[in-house]
Amino acid sequence: MSLLMRQHFFIYRIPLRLSSTESKKIGQDAAKRRSSIDDNEIEHHGKLSELWWNTMGPMRALHAYNPIRVQFIRDGLKNTGLKEKHPRYSLEGVQILDVGCGAGILSEALARIGANVTGIDGSEQLIETAKKHASLDSNLSKNLNYSITSVEDHVADNKSEIYDAVVASEVIEHVSNKDIFVKYCAKALKPGGSIFITTLNKTIPSFLGGIVCAEYILRAIPIGTHEWSKFISPEDTQRLLDQHGCSTQLVHGVFFNPLTNTWSWTSSKNIFYALHAVKSET
């Protein structure tokens, strides 16, 4: 081989030789693209675990959100054929997966009206707090379970299409790969099952209201909770759901008043919205 050819051969081989550190980083980046979990989000929310059930603490907005979130889920299931067996336990027998359940604020509320709830979250701290709080009420032991996992791993470890409803409330704006997230939420659903998503729109009002005002001025939400770049419009959420076999039934605007810590329905979807979609029967 001539000297020139040997030089070219050497030059072309350089990019193929990666250090173990570089190879590891590429592998980590590839894994992140295939996962819905964002480690920074898990760390941020995990630090708040001990304060999660303080109704006047940093999670007070989520506690205040519960009444209309539960109403939205209950009414959506009724509108798609659920028949109440008991007025007090309106979701009796309904299998619900609460994805990104945190320390269980919504999971417990759904279990208390009869649903069989599985709450999953990537944070060990939050799941431990959820279990500890649920243990205070023995009535929850029969129909509320928690697991430290992602939605994609949960579906892989269990049979798909086993849930009547999947709930992702204030979660999709925190995930690293929204397509993967929606794909596996849909996989968890039975044909004809419902998915309920609440989140923030990607608008200038959502940046000003959901971050600047709520986090930095009024401190109604812990600083650093949201990144505007991760927000998603109702149209983009619907598009992802359509791609994974779920047809949107309703998109409703939600208004949060940080001064009074109250939530209400509104026609405007500029900041918060709630979405209900149904998985195709075929």
Stockholm file with secondary structure:
# STOCKHOLM 1.0

chainA/1-282         MSLLMRQHFFIYRIPLRLSSTESKKIGQDAAKRRSSIDDNEIEHHGKLSELWWNTMGPMRALHAYNPIRVQFIRDGLKNTGLKEKHPRYSLEGVQILDVGCGAGILSEALARIGANVTGIDGSEQLIETAKKHASLDSNLSKNLNYSITSVEDHVADNKSEIYDAVVASEVIEHVSNKDIFVKYCAKALKPGGSIFITTLNKTIPSFLGGIVCAEYILRAIPIGTHEWSKFISPEDTQRLLDQHGCSTQLVHGVFFNPLTNTWSWTSSKNIFYALHAVKSET
#=GR chainA/1-282 SS CCHHHHHHHHHHHGGGCCCHHHHHHHHHHHHHHTCCCCHHHHHHHHTTGGGTTCTTSTTHHHHHHHHHHHHHHHHHHHHTTCCCSCSSCTTTTCEEEEETCTTSHHHHHHHHTTCEEEEEESCHHHHHHHHHHHTTCGGGTTTEEEEECCHHHHHHHSCSSCEEEEEEESCGGGCSCHHHHHHHHHHHEEEEEEEEEEEECSSHHHHIIIIIIIIIISCSSCTTSCCGGGCCCHHHHHHHHHHTTEEEEEEEEEEEETTTTEEEEESCCSSEEEEEEEECCC
#=GC SS_cons         CCHHHHHHHHHHHGGGCCCHHHHHHHHHHHHHHTCCCCHHHHHHHHTTGGGTTCTTSTTHHHHHHHHHHHHHHHHHHHHTTCCCSCSSCTTTTCEEEEETCTTSHHHHHHHHTTCEEEEEESCHHHHHHHHHHHTTCGGGTTTEEEEECCHHHHHHHSCSSCEEEEEEESCGGGCSCHHHHHHHHHHHEEEEEEEEEEEECSSHHHHIIIIIIIIIISCSSCTTSCCGGGCCCHHHHHHHHHHTTEEEEEEEEEEEETTTTEEEEESCCSSEEEEEEEECCC
//
